[in-house]
């Protein structure tokens, strides 16, 4: 099902079990009643390959590959409308984060724009302790939308000239400690995989 | 009242006005803010999309750092920081296995944190609940009379039900009440809890810009002079991306966006400069004029980094505008034309 080079070994669980286990707290995914309130409430729903309801049906049908290839989780804007409206208290936003992580691990996402954005963002945080907007936007746009740099230039200059964008990232004092914490946490994430 | 204060990365740079105005109004409101020492980024929505344990450990480090202040409450003005911090704290209370894992990670940096130790609160909740609307109103020396404002909460504080305070996730009213207490004319803004799109402009322009368009158009249709927000991400999207959105849809909206702390400061009689006005890309000049306040003449070095336009360089059509030209000059009325 998954290519031999992929990091995911066949699991004894269903895909539904895997998604549940990898989401913090109890995501209540197995209680979805397919009412569609989530998709109807979603501001970016029209741009998704499958609505959240569709994705949840596919998860239950064990369609791992298709789910992780979908753009659905990457179009989630984390607005939590679905969560507050879900009659079954399914933690939809948190499940979308889980699907993103699983897709990154399995390298199954179709368009790399969103995962790369997250990676560049985090790269600055892991190495400085703080986020760095100019570096993030510059790096991201050069990779995915070089033409956009020109379109964004006036906005970027507007922010810079108003003192709202720094040229250099800020570094926290105990960067060493933070790096140790992150390294340990990453170790624990791997060993925790189901 | 003494609180730990977690500014977050946005408030250091693009939302500096939110930070300075929050600190400026803290004194008059009787709030003492003690910044969390050596805090780090909360990871926004990006880290949790890649690695759950690392994302939560990154957040937990801030909670651990906050305990060093010896205060049990922490204010986060940024909605994303607020949500991440309170969510992580909640997980550490409800999921002991996860809490143990996070503490193992924290120990590698010589720290530890027990879930529930720090009560994470958004600044707006502290103002409505701890300070109270009565006290707030009593400090008003310059009511914002005649100013029509659209209160915009965004999603991360309205939802997802992590707030201790009682409120309706789809129709909160605390910001409405604050602005009313300041004397402003508050628009019953139907899009008050809609999403600004977060980082979506970087992922899909059509999706991101449309979310921004709906909000700006909504405020404009309701004839609001400005949108008032409680979140740096919302501010960035609505203000900094407003012209990009205009270009995308061939529209010409110019709705200024301000932080609620800036509005409180104005009503307390503080100057626009002190509150960081003049640093947004859409000019708040016309709105401020309604309450007799002038936009600070030229934000720090506005236009200074640009080449000075030499009048003799190229023949330009003279009747550009009555008084001011477009941008460039950087002086005069501090016009914030961003194109």
Interface residues (C-beta under 8 A of the other chain):
Chain A: X22 X24 X25 X43 X44 X47 X74 X75 X77 X78 X79 X80 X81 X83 X84 X93 X97 X98 X100 X101 X104 X113 X114 X115 X117 X118 X119 X121 X122 X125 X129 X130 X131 X133 X137 X140 X141 X151 X152 X154 X155 X157 X158 X159 X160 X161 X162 X163 X164 X165 X166 X170 X172 X173 X174 X177 X178 X180 X181 X182 X183 X184 X185 X186 X188 X189 X192
Chain B: X9 X12 X13 X14 X15 X16 X38 X39 X40 X41 X43 X44 X45 X46 X47 X48 X49 X50 X51 X52 X53 X54 X56 X57 X58 X61 X91 X94 X95 X98 X101 X102 X104 X105 X106 X107 X108 X109 X110 X111 X155 X156 X159 X160 X161 X169 X170 X194 X195 X197 X198 X199 X200 X202 X203 X204 X206 X207 X211 X240 X241 X243 X244 X247 X278 X279 X280 X281 X299 X300 X301 X302 X303 X304 X305 X306 X338 X339
